[in-house]
Amino acid sequence: GQQLIGIASSGLHSNGYSLVRRIFFQEKKMSVSDYVQDLGRTLGEDLLEPTRIYVRPVLNLRRDFRIYGISHITGGGLVENIPRMLPKPCKAIINKASWTPPPIFSVLKNLGGIDESEMMRVFNNGLGLIIAVSEEDTAEVMLRLKAMGETAYCVGWIEPREDDEPAVEFTEGDA
């Protein structure tokens, strides 16, 4: 019954760079100084965007709310990181329509011909941290994050899981 709140990433967060290098520099022969219209800046400026650190918002939330789980979305993307915070009999349902990833992810997907499942396995797709909170606390947590200047989204929820089901399932609609 817990809700999943995703806090926005600043971009790639240094994950998936082997694939990034292959697509941009080996296959597409791009340079860090190339201006990319969809990014609104040079490729190098986007790739060097610093990784967000989430300690302040997490410590702030922990003062007043129970956090049932935290998943830092690093290498392994949403598919491999979210299950680490879940008890075995649980699964996360993630609504892909609940947030808009930064442009770097669509640029990579399109230029590299990367399928959706690989994108979810390799990259954070715009969500650097996922926290699980009670349904009752969700609205207040969202307000607190906004007041701290964070961009946050209600991205999903936790449900019971059967042994043969994946630990993370993706949907593109309402619960």
Sequence and secondary structure as in RCSB ss.txt:
>XXXX:A:sequence
GQQLIGIASSGLHSNGYSLVRRIFFQEKKMSVSDYVQDLGRTLGEDLLEPTRIYVRPVLNLRRDFRIYGISHITG
GGLVENIPRMLPKPCKAIINKASWTPPPIFSVLKNLGGIDESEMMRVFNNGLGLIIAVSEEDTAEVMLRLKAMGE
TAYCVGWIEPREDDEPAVEFTEGDA
>XXXX:A:secstr
  EEEEEE SS TT SHHHHHIIIIIIS   TT EETTTTEEHHHHHT      HHHHHHHHHHS EEEEEE  T
THHHHHGGGGS TTEEEEEEGGG    HHHHHHHHHHT  HHHHHHH  TTEEEEEEE TTTHHHHHHHHHHTT 
 EEEEEEEEE  TTS SEEEESS  
